[in-house]
Amino acid sequence: MKGRIAYLDEPPFYWTGPDGSATGAGIEFADVVLRATGATSIEHCRTSSEELLPGVQAGRRDMARLGLHARLTVRSRTPPRCGILAAS
């Protein structure tokens, strides 16, 4: 099974390294979770704020890593997002 993770560049949790690979504490944690659920390969997909949740809803990604940005910014906590977002 392949796991697909959407993320935003938010160091030190998630960012794209000089070699183009996703890195950071949040990326490592998401990898552990997906592997524990049976993922044998993982694709990390840097995306925009506007595409983050719609990409998961449409099935283009399996997980979205939101980090502290989603919890702390009032702008990101809109009623439509709260209706589709499950945080853990």
C-alpha positions as CSV (number, residue, x, y, z in Angstrom):
1,M,0.0,0.0,0.0
2,K,1.2,3.5,-0.9
3,G,0.7,6.4,1.5
4,R,0.5,10.0,0.1
5,I,1.1,12.9,2.5
6,A,0.4,16.5,1.6
7,Y,2.4,19.1,3.5
8,L,3.2,22.8,3.7
9,D,6.7,24.2,4.2
10,E,6.6,25.0,7.9
11,P,10.1,24.4,9.4
12,P,11.0,22.7,11.8
13,F,8.0,20.5,11.3
14,Y,7.9,20.0,7.5
15,W,10.0,21.5,4.8
16,T,11.6,20.6,1.5
17,G,15.4,20.1,1.8
18,P,18.0,21.2,-0.7
19,D,17.9,17.8,-2.4
20,G,14.1,18.2,-2.9
21,S,13.1,15.6,-0.3
22,A,10.6,16.3,2.5
23,T,12.1,16.5,5.9
24,G,11.3,17.5,9.5
25,A,9.8,16.1,12.7
26,G,6.3,16.1,11.3
27,I,7.3,14.2,8.2
28,E,9.1,11.6,10.3
29,F,6.1,11.2,12.6
30,A,3.7,10.8,9.6
31,D,6.0,8.2,8.1
32,V,5.9,6.1,11.3
33,V,2.1,6.4,11.5
34,L,1.6,5.4,7.8
35,R,4.1,2.5,8.1
36,A,2.2,1.2,11.2
37,T,-1.0,1.2,9.2
38,G,0.6,-0.9,6.4
39,A,2.1,1.6,4.0
40,T,5.1,0.1,2.1
41,S,6.0,3.3,0.3
42,I,5.3,6.9,1.1
43,E,5.0,9.9,-1.2
44,H,5.5,13.4,0.3
45,C,3.8,16.1,-1.7
46,R,4.5,19.8,-1.0
47,T,1.3,21.8,-1.7
48,S,-0.3,25.1,-1.1
49,S,-2.7,26.1,1.7
50,E,-5.6,26.3,-0.8
51,E,-5.0,22.7,-2.1
52,L,-4.1,21.0,1.2
53,L,-7.5,19.8,2.3
54,P,-9.2,19.7,-1.1
55,G,-6.5,17.3,-2.2
56,V,-7.3,14.9,0.6
57,Q,-11.0,15.2,0.0
58,A,-10.6,14.4,-3.7
59,G,-8.4,11.4,-2.9
60,R,-5.2,12.8,-4.4
61,R,-3.6,12.5,-0.9
62,D,-4.2,10.2,2.0
63,M,-3.1,12.6,4.8
64,A,-2.5,16.3,5.3
65,R,0.1,17.5,7.7
66,L,-1.1,20.8,9.2
67,G,1.2,21.4,12.2
68,L,0.8,24.3,14.5
69,H,-0.4,26.6,11.7
70,A,-3.9,25.0,11.7
71,R,-4.2,25.1,15.5
72,L,-3.0,28.7,16.1
73,T,-4.2,30.8,13.2
74,V,-7.8,32.1,13.3
75,R,-7.7,32.5,9.6
76,S,-7.2,28.8,9.1
77,R,-10.1,27.8,11.4
78,T,-13.0,28.5,9.0
79,P,-16.4,26.7,9.5
80,P,-16.0,24.8,6.2
81,R,-12.6,23.4,7.3
82,C,-13.8,22.5,10.8
83,G,-16.5,20.5,9.1
84,I,-14.0,18.3,7.2
85,L,-10.9,18.3,9.4
86,A,-10.1,15.6,11.9
87,A,-7.1,16.6,14.1
88,S,-5.0,14.3,16.1
